[in-house]
Amino acid sequence: MFGFFLVLPLVIIIITGNQLRARGFYSADDISALMKTLYWVILPPLLFRTTYIAGTEVLKQPNLLIASTLCYILTIIVAYIGSAWFAHRGNVKRVAVSVFSSFRSNNIYLGFPVIQMAMGEAGLHEASIYVAVTTVSFQLLSIAAGEAVLYGRPSVSGILNMLKKLALNPLIISCVLGVIAASFGFPIHFVFDEAMKLMSGAATAVALLALGGSLDLSRMGKIVKILSSTWFDTLIKLAVNPAIMCAVLFLLPISKELFQVTVMLSAMPNAVNCFILARGMGMDSEYAADLVAATTLLGIISIPAWAYILGMV
């Protein structure tokens, strides 16, 4: 029962953000500003601070890097076989969405709040390690797999563009700077540490309000149709992908807390930017939007279930 109450406060804030947008309190520009503030102002101090506290531990996680990369590749293979041969046979643009989105979790806007609710600051510490270790392979493999399905091969320009974006990503930069500062023993004055702590404390509420405002819950009026068309990819994202992550981490063990966080983040619904990226890459963006809606809705059930399986509640 506690697993349900773990998710319920998050759902309330998401719905609040959605209703504020629906009733005109937030405009599309306001939501964009919220997301920009979170991405550029609030999350970087959080990740810098937590990776600084973690220190060189981030650099000592070869098993996490290998296991996560192996999980992404296996998930892509399963998603492609099931989608191309059964679920979306003959629809290349939809198969591309299946492969591309198969492990793209909503780690930032939903995953971090869930981890913080379940495990507190210690959980955010482990989540920052996961982000620092896996972001590059996470981004590159999903983009390359989607383009390989859509165009027959990954485009060089697409990969180079993603590498450029990764190099300028404030979340990656924050993690790298945190590790460097810890490695060289740079002291952080308590005033700056408290400022970063206060800033990162706003992350949960802002992330959930922004997520709610960005979701088009009007699509839920067609929920039966959406679930019937997205069932396969929803199953991949919410069940198969985290199950594969569990399996590979049994073979390549990491600490219990990092294991829980890694699997839990793998079990998050699809990221909202799946729709944006799918549209930019020429995939079936409307289907991607339906998939985001379906996984977010069913996440109300799957998140408590995985929290219970992992012993987090």
N, C-alpha and C positions, 0 to 999 in steps of 0.2 A: 504493500500500500504506500510505503514511503516513496517508492520509485515514482508513483503517480504525482505525489506532492512535490517531488523534486522538479518535475517538469511544469506543474501548474503555475507557479509564479512567473516562469518564463513566458508561458502561453499568454498569461494576462497582460504582460507588458507588450508582447508582440501584437496582440489584438488592440491594445490601447494605441500603439503607433499606427496601426492600420486604420482605426477609426478616426484618429486625428487627421490623417491624410484624406480619408473619405469625406470628412465633414469640413474640409477646407482650412483646418488649423495649420496643417503643413501643406506646402505646395511641392511640386516635383523638385524645384530648386532647393527648397528647405531640406528635403530628404537627401539630396545630393550633397548639401553642405554638412549635414550630420555625418554622412558616410566619409566625406573628405576629412572632417575633423577627427573622426575615429581613426582613420587610416594614417593620417599624417601627424596628428598631434597627441592623441591619447594612447594608442597602441605602441608606438615606438618607445616611450619611456617605460611602459610595462615590460616590453620584451628586453630592453637594455638592462633594466634592473634585475629581472629574473635570470637572464643569462650571465650577468655579472656575478650574481650570488652563486649560480651554478659553476662559474669559473671554467676551468679546462675540462670539466666533466662532459661538456658538449663535444669536445674533440676525442673523447674516449668511448664513443658509441658506434663502433663498426658494425656490431650486430644489428642495431636499429637501422642503420643505413642500408645494409644488405637485405635485411628482412623486409623493410618497407618497399624497396625497389623491386624485390622478387614478388611481393604481394601485388604491386601495381601491374606488373607484367602478366602475372597469372590472372588477375581480374580482367585485364584487357582481352586476354585469350578467351576466357569463359564468356565474356560479354559479346565478343565478336562471333563466336561459334553459335551461341544461342540466338543472337539477333539476326545474323545473316542467313542462317539456315531455317529458323523457325519464326521468331517473333515479328521481324520486319523484312522478311525475304523479298528481295527485289527493290526495296526502298533504300537506296544508298545513303541519302541524306539523313534518314532516320537511324540507319545502322551507325553512321558516323557519330551521331549524338549519343547512341548507346555506348560506344567504345570510349568516346571523349569524356563522358560524364560518369563513367562506371565507378571511379574512386574519388571524384572531385567533391569533397565534403565541405560543408559550411563550417569550417573550423573557427573562423574569426568571429562572425556575427552570432553564431549559436553555440559552437563547440566550446569556446572559452567560457561563456556564462554557465554552461552545463557543468564543466569541470570545476569552476569556482564554487558553484552551489554544492557539488558533491564532495569536493576535497579541499576547498579553501585555497590559501596561498600556496600550500605545498603542491596542489594540483596544477596551479598556474606555472609553478617552477618546472614541473615535468612537461607541461604543454609547450613551454618556450623551447625546451630541449628538442622536442619533436619537430617543431616548426623550423628551428635552426638546422637540424640534420636533414630534413626531408624535402624542404621547399623546392629546391632545384630539380630533383628527380620527379617530384609531384607535378610541377608545371610542365617540364619538357616532355615527359612521357605521355601525358594526356593530350597535349597539343599535337605531338608527332603522330600519335595513334589515330586521332581524329582526321588529320590531314592525309595520312596513309590510306585510310578507308575512302575518303572523299575524292582524292586525286590520284590514287594509286601509289603514291610515295609521299613522304614528308617533304614539304617545300623548304629549300635552304633559306629563303627569305623569311619564312615563318619562324624557323628555329632561331635565326639571327635576331629577329625582332623580339622574340621571347627572351633571349639571353640579355639583350639590351635592357628590357624592362626589369629583368631580375637584378641586374647590376644597379638599377636606380630604385629598386623597391625599398621603401623606408623600413619595412619589417625585417628584411634580410640585413640591411645596413645596421639596424639597431642590434640585431643578434651578433653580428660580426664585431661591432664596436664593444659590446658587452664582454665578449670572450677575450678580445685584445686587452681591454682594460684590466680584466681579472688576471690574465696571463702575466702582464707586466707589473701587477701589483699597484696600479694607479688608485690612490685613495679617493673615495667619493665623500665629500663633506656632507654631514647629516642634514644640512639645510636643503641641499639639492636632492638628497635621498628622500626626504619627506615630501618635497615638491613632486618628485616622480611617483611616489607612493599615492599621494592625493590625486594626481592626474590619472593614474591607472585605475583608481577606485571608481572612476566614472565610466570605465569601459563597458561594464555589463549593461547598465541602463541604456546608454547611448547606442550600443550595438543592437539591443533588442528593439528599441524604438525605430531605429533605422531599418532593421529587417522587416518589421511590421509595415512600415510605410512603403517599402519597396515591393512587397508582395501584392499581387493582384488577386485578392481573395474572391473577387467577383466570378472568377473562373470556377469556384467551388460549386456554383449553381449547376455545373455540368459534371459534378463529381463522379457519378456513376460511369459516364462516358470516359472521363479522364483516367479513372482507375482501371477501366477495362482495356484501355489502349497502352497504359504505361506499366502494367503489372509486372512484366518481365524485368524492365530496367529498375523499377522500384525494389523488386526482390534482390537484384544484384547489388544495389547500393546499400540497402538497409540490413541485408542478411548475409549475402555471399561474400562481399568485400571484407567486412569485419571478421567473418569466419575464417577466411583465407589468412587474414592478418594474425589471428589467433594461432593458426596452424604453423605458420612460418616462424612465429616468435617462440613456439615450443621447441623448434629445432635450433633457433638462434636466440637463446634466452637473454633477457634483460631484467632489470630490477622489477619487482612486483608493481610498484607505483607507476613506473614508466610504461610497463605493460598495460596496466589498466587505462591509462590516459591515451596511449597509442590506439588501442582497440576502440575505445569510446569515441575518439575523434574520427576513426574510420567508419563508425556507425552513424555519423551525423547525416542528415538529409543533404541533398545536392545544394551546392553553393548557388546563390542568386546569379552570380556572374556567368553561370553555364548558359543562360539565355542570351546574355550580351555577347559572349564569345562565340556561341553557335551562330548568331546572326552575322557577326563580323566575318566568320569563316565560311559562310555560305551553306551552313547545315540547315536542318529543319528547326528553325528557332521557335516556332509555335509549339512544336512537340517538346522542345527543351523547357519552355515555360510551363507546360502541363506537368512535366516530370518534376520540376522544382516544387510546384504546388502539391503534387501527390506525395512526394517524399517528405515534405514539410508537415503535411497533415498526418501522415502515418507515423511520423517521428514521435508523435504524442504517445504512441504505443511502443514503438521499437526502442526509444531511448530508455524508458524505465526498464524494459525487458533486458537490454544489454547491461544496464547498471546493476541489475539483480544478478545476472549471469557472472559478471566480473567481481561481484562481492563489494560493490561500491555503496550499496544501500542495505 
